[in-house]
Amino acid sequence: MVNLSEYKDYCTDLLKLIGADELVMVVQEEHLKKRLRDETGVIMVAVYPTIGSTGNEDNMGDNNTILLFVLEYAGKASVSRDNEFESYERLQGLAGKIRDKLIEDSDAGHNLLRNLDRASIEIEPEWNIAGAYNGWSIAFSFEN
């Protein structure tokens, strides 16, 4: 299983890397809604890991799935198409930095990511997360 303190520390390092304003750790979207409450700026969200099993009865291990978000408040008022596009474009660059850091840390043998499944990394656009936030999600898996 992922050591949650180590996970939080790693996410804090990612927050600093991308220059986000806040790190929020949550279990699910309803939890996220309560945590955000109209926060502004770039928010990095770290969902607590999902843990599955890997291997066989003689050699069991954990397969951890992580979901991160890089979000920005879209506001209650209508946002212009240009502003929305610019926000997605800027936040996509931050999500790319996170992906690159994951791969770099895996290559360097970082304790948390030494068994990163590179093929599992997925970056997807997100709209209206927690009722008012747009941005990108980054999902990936690793074994330990």
C-alpha positions as CSV (number, residue, x, y, z in Angstrom):
1,M,0.0,0.0,0.0
2,V,1.0,3.6,-0.6
3,N,2.3,5.4,2.5
4,L,-0.1,8.3,2.7
5,S,2.4,10.7,4.2
6,E,4.8,9.9,1.4
7,Y,2.0,10.4,-1.1
8,K,1.1,13.8,0.4
9,D,4.7,14.9,0.4
10,Y,5.1,13.9,-3.3
11,C,1.9,15.7,-4.2
12,T,3.2,18.8,-2.4
13,D,6.4,18.6,-4.5
14,L,4.2,18.4,-7.7
15,L,2.3,21.4,-6.4
16,K,5.5,23.4,-6.2
17,L,6.7,22.2,-9.6
18,I,3.6,23.5,-11.4
19,G,3.2,26.6,-9.2
20,A,-0.4,25.7,-8.1
21,D,-2.0,27.7,-5.3
22,E,-3.4,24.9,-3.2
23,L,-3.3,21.1,-2.7
24,V,-6.5,19.4,-1.8
25,M,-6.7,15.7,-0.8
26,V,-10.0,14.0,-1.2
27,V,-11.8,10.7,-1.5
28,Q,-14.5,11.5,-4.1
29,E,-16.2,14.4,-5.9
30,E,-18.7,15.2,-3.2
31,H,-15.8,15.5,-0.8
32,L,-14.1,17.8,-3.3
33,K,-17.1,20.1,-3.5
34,K,-17.0,20.6,0.3
35,R,-13.2,21.2,0.3
36,L,-13.2,23.8,-2.5
37,R,-16.2,26.1,-1.9
38,D,-15.4,28.7,-4.6
39,E,-11.6,28.6,-4.2
40,T,-9.8,30.5,-6.9
41,G,-6.4,30.1,-8.6
42,V,-4.9,26.8,-9.8
43,I,-5.9,23.9,-7.5
44,M,-4.1,20.6,-7.5
45,V,-6.3,17.8,-6.3
46,A,-5.0,14.4,-5.1
47,V,-7.5,11.6,-4.7
48,Y,-6.5,9.0,-2.1
49,P,-5.1,6.0,-3.9
50,T,-7.1,2.9,-5.0
51,I,-5.3,-0.3,-4.1
52,G,-5.8,-3.6,-5.9
53,S,-3.8,-6.8,-5.8
54,T,-1.3,-8.1,-8.3
55,G,0.7,-11.2,-8.6
56,N,-0.3,-14.7,-7.4
57,E,-0.8,-16.4,-4.1
58,D,2.9,-17.0,-3.8
59,N,4.0,-13.4,-4.7
60,M,1.3,-10.9,-3.8
61,G,1.7,-7.2,-4.3
62,D,-0.3,-4.0,-4.5
63,N,-1.3,-2.2,-7.7
64,N,-2.0,1.4,-6.8
65,T,-4.1,3.7,-9.0
66,I,-3.7,7.4,-8.5
67,L,-5.9,10.2,-9.8
68,L,-4.8,13.8,-9.8
69,F,-6.5,17.0,-11.1
70,V,-5.2,20.3,-12.1
71,L,-8.2,22.6,-11.9
72,E,-9.2,26.2,-12.0
73,Y,-12.5,27.9,-10.9
74,A,-14.6,28.6,-14.0
75,G,-17.0,30.9,-12.1
76,K,-20.7,31.1,-12.0
77,A,-20.9,33.7,-14.7
78,S,-20.5,32.8,-18.4
79,V,-16.9,32.4,-19.5
80,S,-15.9,33.4,-23.0
81,R,-14.8,30.7,-25.4
82,D,-11.4,32.3,-25.7
83,N,-10.9,32.5,-21.9
84,E,-12.0,28.9,-21.5
85,F,-9.6,27.7,-24.3
86,E,-6.7,29.7,-22.8
87,S,-7.4,28.2,-19.3
88,Y,-7.4,24.6,-20.8
89,E,-4.3,25.3,-22.8
90,R,-2.4,26.7,-19.7
91,L,-3.6,23.9,-17.4
92,Q,-2.7,21.2,-20.1
93,G,0.9,22.4,-19.9
94,L,0.9,21.9,-16.1
95,A,-0.6,18.4,-16.5
96,G,2.2,17.7,-19.0
97,K,4.8,18.8,-16.4
98,I,3.4,16.4,-13.9
99,R,3.5,13.5,-16.4
100,D,7.1,14.3,-17.3
101,K,8.0,14.5,-13.6
102,L,6.4,11.1,-12.9
103,I,8.4,9.5,-15.7
104,E,11.6,11.2,-14.6
105,D,11.2,10.1,-11.0
106,S,10.4,6.6,-12.0
107,D,13.5,6.5,-14.1
108,A,15.5,7.7,-11.1
109,G,14.1,5.0,-8.9
110,H,12.0,7.2,-6.7
111,N,10.7,5.1,-3.8
112,L,7.0,5.9,-4.6
113,L,7.2,5.5,-8.4
114,R,9.9,3.0,-9.1
115,N,7.4,0.6,-10.6
116,L,5.4,3.1,-12.6
117,D,3.3,1.7,-15.4
118,R,4.0,4.3,-18.1
119,A,1.3,2.9,-20.4
120,S,-1.3,3.6,-17.6
121,I,-0.7,7.4,-17.7
122,E,-3.8,9.1,-19.0
123,I,-4.4,12.8,-19.1
124,E,-8.0,13.9,-19.8
125,P,-9.8,17.2,-20.0
126,E,-12.4,17.8,-17.3
127,W,-15.4,20.1,-17.2
128,N,-17.6,21.2,-14.3
129,I,-15.8,19.1,-11.7
130,A,-17.2,19.8,-8.2
131,G,-19.8,22.0,-9.8
132,A,-17.6,24.9,-11.1
133,Y,-14.0,23.8,-12.0
134,N,-12.4,23.0,-15.3
135,G,-9.0,21.5,-16.1
136,W,-7.3,18.2,-16.5
137,S,-7.1,14.8,-14.7
138,I,-3.9,12.7,-14.6
139,A,-4.4,9.0,-13.8
140,F,-1.6,6.4,-13.5
141,S,-0.8,3.1,-11.8
142,F,2.2,1.6,-10.2
143,E,3.0,-1.6,-8.2
144,N,4.7,-2.0,-4.8
